[in-house]
């Protein structure tokens, strides 16, 4: 069996920046175990597998794997997969017309808009498959210990560290300074012993900035998924924009933020996040950005 794949860098306009993604284009017939083994072989934060849609009204079924497990939804895999399929122009012989694709995923349907510059597809923007849900608070002392920070580094004026999700759950924690963000280091032992007991096991740290073109800088640690640090995490940041919109006093607003992640890793990533709020409730969250093609090849399974 010959599998066709492409890799792309997501949330960047520069090759070898952003978050790399492998897209397996003809995954029909692969078992879950085979998909997991292939994801472990690529050893990227995520690998996607494109399958024919269960409902022909949609573009494809997409399954997403980290090196250690399957994700119900994730940001950069959706953006990158939509970009790849949009550039190819078809999936399993079915043409992709217009600027919209819809993927079937474990978390639900993911609508994605293709971004163009003139006639060239340059990226994509997804709408999250689920509305914002805010779960339990997490003790600040646990976050500071697990991320090698001091107690005073956590900002709690707007919110204490908490779990939030728009299809995939993350612990979101605001820091007081960029210095604290740069200094953060995940302690794998505490992630395994303490964070693993929580309903979410990945931590997004963020700080709000006053830079001209960047509103938020963020880092994401997920050692439980064999991702010590992720260069760009769309599913975490789409939950973050939803949380920030929910915390705002206005009953109705459209909130947009430009988020920088991966800078400390040498893979700077730029994510454009938006949340719409109506009558005090967040009704829509989206995340998008640019992509760059990197490699294409064939993977043989005998």
Order of alpha helices (4+ residues) and beta strands (2+ residues): beta-beta-alpha-beta-beta-beta-alpha-beta-beta-beta-beta-beta-beta-alpha-beta-beta-alpha-alpha-beta-beta-beta-alpha-beta-beta-beta
